[in-house]
């Protein structure tokens, strides 16, 4: 899966704040993501992140996965 720094991800499950959108801050074996609803940041393993991605958004472009 081609995920880059600066992409926005729409995940399958909601964050407790109600948002499903996350901004990618770091990629590698782990992803660092920032919730676009409340600003919470977390590190998540690549395998878990890739399973939970519903959509990748790049600069106004939507890409279904």
N, C-alpha and C positions, 0 to 999 in steps of 0.2 A: 504494500500500500504506500502510495507516494504522499506523505504528509511532511510539510515544511514549516519552518519557523515563520510565524505571522499568519498562518492559516487559522480559520475559525472552524471548529468542529461542532456539529450538532449530534449529541449523544442520544442513545435510546432511552435512558432513564433520566429523570429530572434530578437536579441538585435540590437539597432541602429549601433553598430560597425560591424555587419555582422555575429557574432558568435551565435550558438544555444546551445553551451555547457556551463554548469554551475557546479561548485563544491559546495557540501553541507558543510557548516561550522557549522551549528547548526540545531537541530530538536526539535520539541515540538509543541505548538499551532501555532507558526510561524517558518518559515525556514529562515535561513540566507544563501544567495547564493552569490558566487563570479563568475563573468563572466570570462571565460577562454580566451576570446579574448582581453579585455581591462583592466580587473582587478576590474571593478566596483562591489561594494557590495550592496546588498539590503536585506531588511526583507520583507517577503511575507507571508500572511496567508496560513496555511496548505491546506485548501480547494481549494484555487486558484492555489497553486503550483501543487497539485495532478491532477487537471483537465488539466493542461498545459504540463504534462510530456508525452513525446513520447517514450523515452527509458531510462533505468537505466543502467549505466556502472560501474561494480565493478571489478577492477584489471584485465582488459583485457577481461572480460566476458560481453557479451551483453545479455540483457534481454528485450524482447519486452513487452510492456504493453498495 
